[in-house]
């Protein structure tokens, strides 16, 4: 995590804009200091380790829009059918945003590889069954559009990276106890 005034920040700012379409916020220094004060040193270290694995990864607070709106902007940049015009447009837009109503610890969007990576650090917010089911719904929406959604989980220090195979997760029968517990 670099200070908003640093040259590294400016370089990352232009790299993210070009590769993912995400716009980093110009974070006031006092807000940046408050963020650092609220987070544990272990969590901040984990974030740095995740960013070593994925240099495009951002925390949701670092960008101008929310995660669902960032995904919508990405889909709109690749396909005109996501303009959501017409009388049903507002309802369709709302449904789309609800499918991606997630707050991952970090995420990245790469237009070149057509992939969205979610990063979860098992420290402050554990990956619950409910959150995993929401991620799976987002995976299904991405899969229908040919976009690959990948989920990486890390220990509290940002090490022991594991990728959760969301495709095999979709093979669990819908009548199983696990899906009924999630309300399917």
C-alpha positions as CSV (number, residue, x, y, z in Angstrom):
1,X,0.0,0.0,0.0
2,X,1.6,3.2,-1.2
3,X,0.9,6.7,-0.1
4,X,-1.3,8.5,-2.7
5,X,1.5,10.9,-3.4
6,X,4.2,8.4,-4.2
7,X,5.5,7.7,-7.8
8,X,4.8,4.0,-7.3
9,X,1.1,5.0,-6.7
10,X,1.0,7.0,-10.0
11,X,2.6,4.1,-11.9
12,X,0.0,1.6,-10.4
13,X,-2.8,4.1,-11.1
14,X,-2.0,4.2,-14.9
15,X,-1.4,0.4,-15.0
16,X,-4.7,-0.4,-13.4
17,X,-6.5,2.0,-15.7
18,X,-5.1,0.4,-18.8
19,X,-5.4,-3.3,-17.9
20,X,-8.6,-3.4,-15.9
21,X,-10.5,-0.2,-16.5
22,X,-10.6,0.4,-12.7
23,X,-10.1,3.9,-11.5
24,X,-8.1,4.3,-8.3
25,X,-9.3,7.0,-5.9
26,X,-7.0,9.8,-4.9
27,X,-7.2,9.0,-1.2
28,X,-6.6,12.0,1.1
29,X,-3.6,11.4,3.4
30,X,-5.7,11.6,6.6
31,X,-8.1,8.9,5.3
32,X,-5.1,6.7,4.3
33,X,-3.6,7.1,7.8
34,X,-7.0,6.3,9.4
35,X,-7.2,3.1,7.3
36,X,-3.8,2.0,8.4
37,X,-4.6,2.7,12.0
38,X,-7.9,0.6,11.9
39,X,-6.3,-2.5,10.3
40,X,-4.1,-4.9,12.2
41,X,-0.5,-5.2,11.2
42,X,-1.0,-8.8,10.3
43,X,-3.9,-8.0,7.9
44,X,-1.8,-5.2,6.2
45,X,1.0,-7.7,5.8
46,X,-1.4,-10.2,4.3
47,X,-2.6,-7.6,1.8
48,X,0.9,-6.9,0.7
49,X,1.6,-10.6,0.2
50,X,-1.6,-11.0,-1.9
51,X,-0.5,-8.0,-4.0
52,X,2.8,-9.7,-4.6
53,X,0.8,-12.6,-6.1
54,X,-1.5,-10.3,-8.1
55,X,-0.1,-6.8,-8.7
56,X,-3.5,-5.7,-10.2
57,X,-5.3,-6.5,-6.9
58,X,-7.1,-3.7,-5.2
59,X,-9.1,-3.4,-2.0
60,X,-12.6,-2.2,-2.7
61,X,-12.0,1.1,-0.8
62,X,-9.1,2.0,-3.2
63,X,-11.3,2.4,-6.3
64,X,-14.0,5.0,-7.3
65,X,-16.8,2.5,-7.6
66,X,-18.1,-0.5,-5.7
67,X,-17.1,-4.0,-6.7
68,X,-20.5,-4.7,-8.3
69,X,-20.3,-1.5,-10.3
70,X,-16.7,-2.2,-11.3
71,X,-17.8,-5.6,-12.7
72,X,-20.8,-4.0,-14.5
73,X,-18.4,-1.4,-16.1
74,X,-16.2,-4.2,-17.2
75,X,-19.1,-6.1,-18.8
76,X,-20.3,-2.9,-20.4
77,X,-16.9,-2.3,-21.9
78,X,-17.0,-5.7,-23.6
79,X,-20.6,-6.1,-24.6
80,X,-23.2,-3.5,-25.6
81,X,-26.1,-5.7,-24.2
82,X,-25.2,-4.5,-20.7
83,X,-26.3,-0.9,-21.4
84,X,-29.7,-1.8,-19.7
85,X,-31.7,0.6,-21.8
86,X,-35.4,0.6,-22.2
87,X,-38.3,0.2,-19.8
88,X,-36.9,-2.9,-18.1
89,X,-33.3,-1.5,-17.9
90,X,-33.5,-0.3,-14.4
91,X,-34.8,-3.7,-13.1
92,X,-32.2,-5.7,-15.1
93,X,-29.4,-3.5,-13.9
94,X,-30.5,-4.0,-10.3
95,X,-30.7,-7.7,-10.8
96,X,-27.2,-7.8,-12.3
97,X,-25.7,-5.7,-9.5
98,X,-27.3,-8.0,-6.9
99,X,-25.6,-11.1,-8.4
100,X,-22.3,-9.4,-7.8
101,X,-23.2,-7.9,-4.4
102,X,-19.9,-9.0,-2.8
103,X,-17.2,-7.3,-0.9
104,X,-14.0,-9.3,-1.4
105,X,-10.9,-8.5,0.6
106,X,-9.2,-7.8,-2.7
107,X,-10.0,-8.3,-6.3
108,X,-8.6,-7.7,-9.8
109,X,-10.1,-7.5,-13.3
110,X,-7.9,-8.2,-16.2
111,X,-9.4,-7.3,-19.6
112,X,-6.5,-9.0,-21.5
113,X,-7.2,-12.5,-20.0
114,X,-10.9,-11.9,-19.5
115,X,-10.6,-12.9,-15.8
116,X,-11.9,-11.6,-12.5
117,X,-9.9,-12.7,-9.5
118,X,-11.3,-12.6,-6.0
119,X,-8.9,-12.7,-3.0
120,X,-10.1,-13.7,0.5
121,X,-7.8,-13.4,3.5
122,X,-9.0,-15.7,6.3
123,X,-8.4,-13.2,9.1
124,X,-11.1,-10.7,9.8
125,X,-13.9,-11.9,7.5
126,X,-14.0,-15.7,7.1
127,X,-15.3,-17.3,4.0
128,X,-18.7,-18.4,5.2
129,X,-21.1,-20.8,3.4
130,X,-23.3,-17.8,2.6
131,X,-20.4,-15.8,1.1
132,X,-19.3,-18.8,-0.9
133,X,-22.8,-19.3,-2.3
134,X,-22.9,-15.6,-3.3
135,X,-19.5,-16.0,-5.0
136,X,-20.8,-19.1,-6.8
137,X,-23.8,-17.1,-8.2
138,X,-21.3,-14.5,-9.5
139,X,-19.2,-17.3,-11.0
140,X,-22.3,-18.7,-12.8
141,X,-23.1,-15.2,-14.3
142,X,-19.5,-14.8,-15.4
143,X,-19.4,-18.3,-16.9
144,X,-22.4,-17.6,-19.0
145,X,-20.6,-14.6,-20.5
146,X,-17.3,-16.4,-21.0
147,X,-15.5,-14.5,-18.2
148,X,-13.5,-16.6,-15.8
149,X,-14.1,-15.9,-12.1
150,X,-11.3,-17.3,-9.9
151,X,-11.3,-17.4,-6.1
152,X,-8.1,-17.4,-4.1
153,X,-8.1,-17.9,-0.3
154,X,-5.1,-17.1,1.9
155,X,-4.3,-17.6,5.6
156,X,-4.2,-14.6,7.9
157,X,-0.7,-13.7,6.8
158,X,-1.4,-13.8,3.1
159,X,0.5,-17.1,2.6
160,X,-0.8,-20.6,1.8
161,X,-2.6,-19.5,-1.2
162,X,-5.4,-21.9,-2.3
163,X,-7.6,-21.6,-5.3
164,X,-11.2,-22.8,-4.8
165,X,-12.4,-24.6,-7.9
166,X,-15.8,-22.9,-8.4
167,X,-16.6,-25.0,-11.4
168,X,-16.5,-28.3,-9.5
169,X,-18.5,-26.6,-6.7
170,X,-21.3,-26.2,-9.3
171,X,-21.5,-30.0,-9.7
172,X,-23.0,-30.4,-6.2
173,X,-26.6,-31.5,-6.8
174,X,-29.2,-28.9,-6.0
175,X,-31.2,-31.2,-3.8
176,X,-28.3,-31.7,-1.4
177,X,-28.5,-30.5,2.2
178,X,-25.8,-27.9,1.6
179,X,-27.8,-26.1,-1.0
180,X,-31.1,-26.2,1.0
181,X,-29.2,-24.7,3.9
182,X,-28.3,-21.8,1.6
183,X,-31.8,-21.3,0.5
184,X,-31.6,-22.8,-3.0
